[in-house]
Amino acid sequence: MTRVGVVGAAGRMGATVCDAVAAAEGLELVAAIDVVGGGGSVHGLTVRSELKALADAGAEVVVDFTVAEAARSTLPWLALHGMHAVVGTTGFTDDDLASFRSAFTGSNCLVAANFAIGAVLMMKFAEQAAPYFETAEIIEFHHNAKADAPSGTAMATARRMAAASDEWAADPTKHEVVPGARGGVGPGGIRVHGVRMVGMTASQEVILGTAGQTLVIRHDSNDRVSFMPGVVLACRKVAGLPDRFTTGIDSLL
C-alpha cells in the first residue's frame, strides 16, 4: 500500500485528487495539506497547513496541484525529505524545472502539464502531424480561476510541434487593431491563444493548415475526474521510474 499525501487539498482539483486516491486500490490517503491555510477535513483527515504533516503521516508519494509560487517551495522540501512527487501544477519556467531536476537526487519527481489520457494523445498526434503542415495555431480554453496563461498543456504542445518541424510559414499580419489579437508567440513561432471562461473546465484545439486543407485536433476535459486515472497511475509508478526527474506521463502509458 502506497501512502499518499496531497498538497492543495482545499482546492477543487486537490479535493478531486483526494477522492481519487482514497478510492484507488493500492493507495492510501494519509495527509491533506493546503499551505494557504488549513482547516476542514477530507476523508476523515484534518487539512493541515504545514508540510511537516506529510512527514508525520509517513507519506511516500505527494501530489501537488497548487500554483507555481507555492510549488517552488514545496518541491525542494519533498526532495529534501526523500518523498516522491507527482506534480500537476503549471506555470513553471525552464529555470524552475532545472532546479527541481537538481533537487531530486534521492527520490523521484514527475511533472506533467496534463494528466488526461486524451490530452496526452492530442499532444502526440499534433507532434506527428506538424511536419506535414505549413501553419499551426493553438487555442486553449480554461475556467476563469486559472492563474497562468497560456496553459502548461498549450506550451508543452507547442514545444513538441516546434521540435518536430522548424518549417513554419511566416505570420502575414501587419497590424493588430487590438494588441494581442494574434495571440502570443510560442516555441517555433507557433501562435498560442488563451481563453478564460466561466463554465469551462479545460479544452484545447490544435489547428494545422496547408494548401487547401486544415486539420483540427481537439481534446475536451468536461470534468476534473478526467485527470484522475493519470494521477493515480503516476502515484503507483513514480517510485519505479528510471529517471529521478520526468516530464509528462507518456512513459507511463
ABEGO torsion letter per residue (X at the ends): XBBBBBBGAABAAAAAAAAAAAABBGBBBABBBBAAEBEEBBGGBBBBABAAAAAAAGBABBBBBBBAAAAAAAAAAAAAAGBBBBBABBGBBAAAAAAAAAABAABBBBBBABABAAAAAAAAAAAAAAAABABBBBBBBBBAABABOBBAAAAAAAAAAAAABABBBBBABABBABBGAAEBBBBGGBBBBBBBBBGBBBBBBBBBBBBGBBBBBBBBBABAAAAAAAAAAAAAAAAABABABBBEAAAAX
